């Protein structure tokens, strides 16, 4: 056997293997009683970092019941997206704080 024969075989075998996409992390911020971004997109399996920069407690409450995240003042909370769809959400304590999240499969 010639030295180096294994590399072309290994490269050929590896070319047929697909690597799943890594989940992303999306940051959504509550600051000065505003949710930013007001519209966000993500995929199932992605993580959301809910960042509360206010001195007030906030929630991210989905109008369709998909999620209800409680965010203590000056804290960051994470959640993983489990379901596809478009959801409008708001803060239960400050209903004027509204946003929309679109989750792709």
C-alpha positions in Angstrom: 0.0 0.0 0.0 1.1 3.5 -0.8 1.4 6.0 2.0 -1.5 8.5 1.9 -4.1 6.2 0.2 -6.5 6.6 3.1 -7.0 10.3 2.8 -8.8 10.2 -0.6 -11.1 7.4 0.7 -11.9 9.2 3.9 -12.5 12.5 2.0 -14.9 10.7 -0.3 -16.8 9.0 2.6 -17.1 12.3 4.5 -18.4 14.2 1.5 -21.7 12.2 1.8 -22.3 13.1 5.4 -24.5 16.0 6.1 -24.0 18.1 9.2 -27.1 19.5 10.8 -27.3 23.3 11.1 -26.5 24.6 14.6 -29.2 26.3 16.6 -28.9 30.1 16.7 -29.3 32.4 19.7 -31.6 35.4 19.2 -31.6 38.3 21.7 -34.8 40.1 22.4 -34.5 43.1 24.7 -37.0 44.9 27.0 -35.6 48.4 27.6 -37.5 51.7 28.4 -40.8 49.8 28.1 -40.0 48.8 24.5 -39.5 45.3 23.0 -36.6 45.3 20.5 -36.7 44.0 17.8 -40.5 44.5 17.4 -40.4 41.7 14.8 -38.1 38.8 14.9 -37.5 35.5 13.0 -36.0 32.3 14.2 -36.2 28.5 13.7 -37.4 25.7 15.8 -34.6 24.7 18.1 -33.1 28.2 18.3 -32.7 29.8 21.8 -34.1 33.2 22.7 -32.3 35.3 25.3 -34.9 37.5 26.8 -33.0 40.5 28.2 -34.8 42.8 30.6 -32.8 46.0 31.1 -35.7 47.8 32.9 -36.2 48.1 36.6 -39.7 46.5 36.1 -40.6 42.9 35.8 -41.8 42.0 32.3 -43.3 39.0 30.5 -43.2 37.7 27.0 -46.8 36.3 26.8 -47.9 34.8 23.5 -51.5 35.7 22.5 -52.0 32.1 21.3 -50.7 30.5 24.5 -47.4 29.1 23.0 -45.2 30.7 25.6 -45.3 32.9 28.7 -41.8 33.9 29.9 -41.4 35.8 33.1 -38.4 38.2 33.2 -37.3 39.7 36.5 -35.9 43.2 36.5 -32.3 43.6 35.2 -32.1 39.8 34.4 -31.7 37.6 31.3 -33.9 34.5 30.8 -33.5 31.9 28.0 -36.0 29.6 26.3 -35.8 27.2 23.4 -38.3 27.5 20.5 -40.2 24.2 20.1 -43.0 25.1 17.7 -43.2 26.8 14.2 -45.6 29.6 13.5 -46.1 33.3 13.8 -47.0 34.6 17.3 -47.8 38.0 18.5 -46.8 38.5 22.1 -46.9 41.3 24.8 -46.0 42.0 28.4 -48.9 41.2 30.8 -47.8 44.0 33.1 -47.3 46.6 30.3 -49.8 45.6 27.5 -48.5 48.5 25.3 -45.3 46.5 24.9 -46.0 44.3 21.8 -44.0 42.3 19.3 -44.2 39.5 16.8 -42.1 36.3 16.5 -42.0 34.1 13.4 -40.6 30.6 13.9 -39.7 28.5 10.9 -39.6 24.7 11.0 
